[in-house]
Amino acid sequence: MIYKRSSKLFTDAEKVIPGGVNSPVRAFKAVGGTPIFVKKAKGAYLFDEDGNKLIDYINSWGPMLLGHAFEPVVEAVIEKTKQGTSFGMPTEIETKIAELAVSMVPNIDKIRFVNSGTEACMSAVRLARGFTGKDKIIKFAGCYHGHSDSFLIQAGSGAITLGEPNSPGVTEGTAKDTLLARYNDIENVKQIIEANKGEIACIILEPVAGNMGCIPPKQGFLEALRSLCDANNILLIFDEVMTGFRLSKGGAQELYNINADIVCFGKVIGGGLPVGAFAARAEIMNYLSPLGPVYQAGTLSGNPLAMAAGLAMLTEINNDAELFSRLEQKTDYLHKGIEEVLTEHNIIHTINRVGSMISVHFAEEKVVDFESSAKGNNDTFKKFFHGLLNEGIYIAPSAFETWFITDALTYEDLDATIKAIAKVAKTL
């Protein structure tokens, strides 16, 4: 495919936007080449500025569960726009979407809306610290919770050492309160808790990791985390920005039957507009201002356009009893097709899948954490990515990002994708 216009647009963008993009992974640094500029999208397809049609497996990094330009969401936003775009005052629709979200998700009484997943996770950690009166947090290597300072931490020299900042601008003072654990390694978590007795406010994780490729929790891992938190007066935070309303109506909590203390949302909950939220039982949420001492605010929080999009999206999900079954079947069909093709061509790989999240790792061993994910063959992935792009298939331009399946995909789209992978496999 030809991308002359996209190339020109990227050159223009680089002059006025750092790196030419407003979020780093869009820049194609991990795979090389020039990013594709999108003109419009509909259903399962992207249409770029060069006139190419692409089958989309990013879906705006997750929100487009029902497809791009989904009519009920579009209509809701248009109608709400006619009444005004922002007031900085309470609106009825905020209560409506809050009531619906609380009814769909287990173990939450109250929810507060913010503007992004980053803001939701940042606020959830502040709330956990305020509620427990403790400062330290545990996060897991490879789990991404946005770009708040507390989360941009890499491993120290040992399993239970303090974190070190891995981005300039993050202070050592901030980093010292973030303890880094290995995903799916409960013994490592126990060691960290033991070495920091009585100091840990919360453990935050993606219950299904999506930012080191799709990585499911090992059997018993989430249950063990819940028990450790109960035994040590630690709050368990599920970052369900990706998994919320995608893996089931009630997200990973419902799927795995594990109750978190605080849950963070984003992506699907906004129907494609910038929305985040965090929720918990009443005794925790009541620590938030104006009821409690933990301050959190936002001028555009609960923005009527975002609330209209989110309410329309959640209403569709809540009313469609077969949605998650269809998504599971489509993802399973794609999984089996890719598996057959890559095995036939003797390409080293492993595929992880949970619900409508799936990743192809070009790694020999099973991928269960960041370390094993990082062992994948990135050169093979680059060829795979660009090969599929040339065949009209758009996957994440990084080996460390999950694919997101949308209900708008047809089985013809899936067959076309499998056929494209078979063609690309001959070149790997």
C-alpha positions in Angstrom: 0.0 0.0 0.0 1.1 3.6 -0.6 1.2 6.1 2.2 2.4 9.3 0.5 -0.2 11.6 2.1 0.3 10.0 5.6 4.1 10.5 5.2 3.5 14.2 4.3 1.1 14.7 7.2 3.6 13.1 9.6 6.4 15.4 8.4 4.1 18.4 9.0 3.1 17.2 12.4 6.7 16.7 13.5 7.2 20.5 13.1 4.6 21.4 15.7 3.9 18.3 17.8 6.7 16.5 19.7 7.6 13.4 17.7 4.6 14.2 15.4 2.2 12.4 17.7 0.2 13.1 20.9 0.9 9.6 22.3 4.2 7.9 21.8 3.2 4.4 20.6 1.5 6.0 17.6 4.9 7.1 16.2 5.8 3.6 14.9 9.2 3.8 16.8 8.9 0.1 17.8 8.3 -1.1 14.2 9.9 1.5 12.0 8.2 3.4 9.2 5.7 6.2 9.1 2.5 6.2 11.1 -0.8 5.9 9.2 -3.1 9.0 9.4 -6.7 8.0 9.7 -9.4 10.0 7.9 -12.5 8.1 9.2 -13.7 4.8 10.5 -16.8 2.7 10.4 -17.6 -0.6 12.0 -14.5 -2.8 11.9 -12.7 -0.7 9.3 -10.3 2.3 9.2 -10.0 4.5 6.1 -6.7 6.4 5.9 -5.7 9.6 4.3 -4.3 7.7 1.3 -7.6 6.0 0.5 -6.7 2.6 2.0 -9.2 0.5 3.9 -7.9 -1.5 6.8 -9.4 -4.1 9.1 -8.8 -2.7 12.6 -7.6 -4.7 15.5 -6.7 -1.8 17.8 -10.2 -0.2 17.9 -8.8 3.0 19.5 -6.9 0.8 22.0 -10.1 -0.9 23.2 -13.1 1.4 23.4 -14.8 0.4 20.1 -16.2 -2.8 21.5 -19.3 -2.4 19.2 -17.4 -0.9 16.2 -16.4 2.6 15.0 -19.1 5.2 14.6 -21.6 3.0 16.3 -24.9 4.6 15.5 -26.6 4.8 19.0 -23.4 6.4 20.4 -23.1 8.9 17.5 -26.7 9.9 17.8 -26.4 10.4 21.6 -23.4 12.7 21.2 -25.0 14.7 18.4 -28.2 15.3 20.4 -26.4 16.2 23.6 -24.1 18.6 21.7 -27.1 20.6 20.6 -27.8 21.3 24.2 -24.3 22.5 25.1 -20.9 21.0 25.4 -19.8 21.8 28.9 -21.3 23.5 32.0 -19.0 22.8 35.0 -22.3 22.0 36.9 -24.1 18.8 37.8 -26.2 17.2 35.1 -28.8 14.4 35.3 -27.0 12.2 32.8 -24.1 11.8 35.2 -26.4 10.1 37.7 -27.9 8.0 35.0 -24.6 6.5 33.8 -23.4 6.2 37.4 -26.5 4.2 38.4 -26.1 1.9 35.3 -22.4 1.3 35.9 -23.0 0.5 39.6 -25.7 -2.0 38.6 -23.5 -3.7 36.1 -20.3 -4.1 38.1 -20.0 -6.2 41.3 -18.9 -4.9 44.6 -19.1 -1.1 44.0 -21.5 1.4 45.5 -20.3 4.7 44.2 -18.3 5.8 41.1 -16.6 9.1 40.2 -16.0 10.1 36.6 -12.8 11.7 35.4 -11.2 12.3 32.0 -8.8 9.4 31.4 -7.6 6.1 32.6 -4.4 7.8 33.9 -6.5 10.1 36.0 -8.6 7.3 37.3 -5.6 5.2 38.4 -3.8 8.2 39.9 -6.9 9.2 41.9 -7.5 5.6 43.0 -4.0 5.4 44.5 -4.4 8.7 46.2 -7.7 7.5 47.7 -6.1 4.2 48.9 -3.3 6.2 50.6 -5.8 8.5 52.2 -8.1 5.7 53.4 -5.3 3.5 54.8 -3.0 6.2 56.1 -0.1 4.5 54.4 2.3 5.6 51.6 3.7 2.7 49.6 2.2 0.9 46.7 3.0 -2.3 44.9 2.7 -2.3 41.1 3.8 -5.0 38.6 6.5 -4.8 36.0 4.9 -4.5 32.6 1.5 -3.3 33.9 0.7 0.2 32.7 -1.5 2.5 34.7 -1.0 5.7 32.8 1.8 8.2 33.0 1.3 9.5 36.5 4.7 9.7 38.3 4.0 6.9 40.7 3.6 4.4 37.9 6.6 5.2 35.7 8.9 3.0 37.8 11.3 0.2 36.8 12.9 -2.5 38.8 15.7 -1.9 41.3 18.7 -4.2 41.8 16.8 -6.8 43.7 13.3 -8.4 44.0 12.4 -6.3 47.0 14.4 -3.1 46.5 12.8 0.3 46.0 11.7 1.4 42.6 13.8 3.7 40.4 12.2 6.2 38.0 12.5 5.3 34.4 11.4 8.7 33.0 13.2 12.0 33.6 10.9 14.2 35.6 9.9 11.5 38.0 11.7 12.2 41.3 13.4 9.6 43.5 11.2 10.8 46.3 8.1 9.6 44.4 9.8 6.4 43.2 10.8 5.3 46.7 7.1 4.7 47.6 6.5 2.4 44.5 7.5 -1.2 45.0 7.8 -3.3 41.9 6.7 -6.9 41.8 6.7 -9.7 39.1 3.3 -10.3 37.5 1.9 -13.8 38.2 4.5 -14.4 41.0 2.7 -14.5 44.3 5.9 -15.4 46.3 7.6 -12.3 45.1 4.6 -10.2 46.3 4.8 -11.9 49.7 8.5 -11.0 50.0 7.8 -7.4 49.2 5.0 -7.2 51.8 7.1 -8.8 54.4 9.9 -6.4 53.8 7.6 -3.4 54.1 5.3 -4.5 56.9 2.5 -2.0 57.7 3.7 0.5 55.0 1.7 -0.6 51.9 -1.5 1.2 51.1 -2.5 -0.8 48.0 -1.6 -3.3 45.3 -2.6 -2.1 41.8 -2.6 -4.3 38.7 -4.3 -5.1 35.4 -6.2 -8.3 36.3 -5.6 -9.3 32.7 -2.4 -7.5 31.5 -2.7 -5.8 28.1 0.5 -3.6 28.0 3.0 -6.4 27.7 0.8 -8.1 25.2 -2.3 -10.0 26.5 -1.2 -11.9 29.6 -3.8 -13.7 31.7 -3.5 -14.2 35.5 -2.3 -17.6 36.5 -4.9 -19.8 38.2 -5.1 -18.7 41.8 -3.0 -15.6 41.4 -5.8 -13.1 41.9 -7.3 -15.1 44.7 -3.9 -15.1 46.5 -3.6 -11.3 46.1 -7.0 -10.9 47.6 -6.0 -13.0 50.6 -2.7 -11.2 51.1 -4.5 -7.8 51.0 -7.1 -9.0 53.5 -4.4 -10.3 55.9 -2.3 -7.1 55.7 -4.8 -4.3 55.6 -3.9 -3.5 52.0 -6.4 -2.3 49.4 -6.6 -4.2 46.1 -7.0 -2.0 43.0 -8.0 -3.5 39.7 -7.0 -1.3 36.8 -9.9 -2.3 34.5 -9.3 0.5 32.0 -9.0 -2.3 29.3 -11.0 -5.1 30.8 -13.9 -3.2 32.3 -17.1 -3.8 30.3 -15.1 -5.7 27.7 -14.5 -9.2 29.3 -18.0 -9.2 30.7 -20.6 -6.7 31.9 -18.9 -6.6 35.2 -15.4 -6.8 33.9 -12.6 -9.0 35.3 -14.2 -8.9 38.8 -17.2 -10.8 37.4 -15.2 -13.0 35.1 -12.8 -14.3 37.8 -15.3 -13.8 40.7 -12.7 -11.7 42.6 -13.7 -8.5 44.5 -11.3 -5.6 44.3 -11.5 -2.8 46.8 -11.2 0.0 44.1 -11.8 -0.4 40.4 -10.5 1.9 37.6 -12.3 2.3 34.3 -11.7 3.9 30.9 -12.0 3.1 27.2 -15.3 1.3 26.8 -17.0 3.3 29.5 -16.6 6.4 27.4 -17.9 4.9 24.1 -14.9 6.5 22.3 -14.8 9.8 24.1 -12.2 10.7 26.8 -13.6 9.2 30.0 -12.2 7.5 33.0 -13.8 6.5 36.3 -12.9 4.9 39.6 -15.3 3.1 41.9 -15.5 1.3 45.3 -17.8 0.5 48.1 -19.3 3.5 49.9 -17.0 3.6 53.0 -14.0 4.1 50.7 -15.6 6.5 48.2 -16.9 8.6 51.0 -13.3 9.5 51.8 -13.4 11.7 48.7 -14.0 15.4 48.8 -16.5 17.0 49.4 -17.5 14.2 51.9 -14.0 13.3 53.0 -10.4 14.6 53.2 -9.0 13.2 49.9 -9.1 15.8 47.3 -9.9 15.1 43.6 -11.4 17.4 41.1 -11.7 18.1 37.3 -13.4 20.9 35.4 -14.5 18.6 32.6 -15.2 15.5 34.7 -18.7 14.3 33.9 -18.7 16.2 30.6 -22.1 15.9 29.1 -20.9 14.7 25.7 -18.7 12.0 27.3 -21.5 10.9 29.6 -23.9 10.7 26.7 -21.5 8.5 24.7 -20.8 6.3 27.7 -24.4 5.9 28.7 -25.3 4.9 25.1 -22.5 2.4 25.0 -23.2 0.8 28.4 -26.9 0.6 27.7 -26.2 -1.4 24.5 -23.9 -3.7 26.3 -26.3 -4.2 29.2 -29.2 -5.0 26.9 -27.3 -7.4 24.6 -27.4 -10.8 26.3 -25.3 -12.5 23.6 -22.6 -9.9 23.1 -19.8 -11.5 25.1 -20.6 -14.9 23.7 -20.2 -13.5 20.2 -17.0 -11.8 21.0 -15.6 -14.9 22.6 -16.5 -17.0 19.6 -15.0 -14.6 17.1 -11.8 -14.3 19.1 -11.5 -18.1 19.4 -12.0 -18.5 15.7 -9.2 -16.0 15.0 -7.0 -17.7 17.6 -7.4 -21.1 16.0 -6.8 -19.7 12.5 -3.6 -17.9 13.5 -2.4 -20.9 15.4 -2.9 -23.2 12.5 -1.1 -20.9 10.0 1.9 -20.1 12.2 2.3 -23.8 13.2 2.1 -24.9 9.5 5.0 -22.5 8.7 7.1 -23.6 11.7 7.1 -20.1 13.2 8.0 -20.0 16.8 5.1 -18.4 18.7 2.7 -18.5 21.6 -0.8 -17.0 21.6 -2.5 -15.6 24.7 -6.2 -14.8 24.8 -8.8 -13.8 27.3 -12.3 -13.0 26.0 -11.9 -10.4 23.2 -8.2 -9.6 24.0 -5.6 -11.6 22.1 -1.8 -11.4 21.4 0.6 -13.2 19.2 4.0 -13.4 20.9 7.0 -14.6 18.8 8.5 -16.4 21.8 9.4 -20.0 22.5 8.3 -20.2 26.1 4.9 -19.4 27.6 4.4 -15.7 28.2 3.4 -15.1 31.8 5.1 -11.8 32.8 7.1 -8.9 31.4 10.4 -10.8 31.4 9.0 -13.7 29.3 7.2 -11.2 27.0 10.4 -9.3 26.4 12.1 -12.5 25.1 9.9 -12.4 22.0 11.6 -11.9 18.7 10.9 -8.2 17.9 12.5 -8.5 14.4 9.9 -11.1 13.5 7.2 -8.9 14.9 8.3 -5.9 12.8 8.1 -8.0 9.6 4.7 -9.4 10.8 3.3 -5.9 11.5 4.4 -4.4 8.2 3.4 -7.5 6.2 -0.1 -7.3 7.6 -0.3 -3.6 7.1 0.5 -4.1 3.4 -2.4 -6.7 3.3 -4.8 -4.2 4.8 -4.7 -5.5 8.4 -3.9 -3.0 11.2 -2.6 -4.4 14.5 -0.9 -2.5 17.3 2.5 -1.1 16.2 4.2 -2.7 19.2 4.8 -6.3 20.3 3.8 -5.3 23.8 0.2 -4.3 23.1 -2.9 -6.6 23.0 -5.2 -6.7 20.1 -8.9 -5.8 20.7 -11.7 -7.6 18.9 -14.8 -5.7 18.1 -18.3 -7.2 17.6 -18.4 -5.3 14.2 -15.9 -7.8 12.8 -17.5 -10.4 10.5 -16.3 -13.9 9.9 -15.4 -12.8 6.4 -13.1 -10.2 8.0 -11.6 -12.9 10.2 -11.0 -15.2 7.3 -9.4 -12.3 5.4 -7.1 -11.7 8.3 -6.1 -15.4 8.6 -5.5 -15.5 4.9 -3.3 -12.4 5.1 -1.3 -13.9 8.0 -0.8 -17.1 5.9 0.7 -14.9 3.1 2.9 -12.9 5.6 4.0 -16.1 7.3 5.8 -17.2 4.2 8.1 -14.2 4.5 9.0 -14.5 8.2 
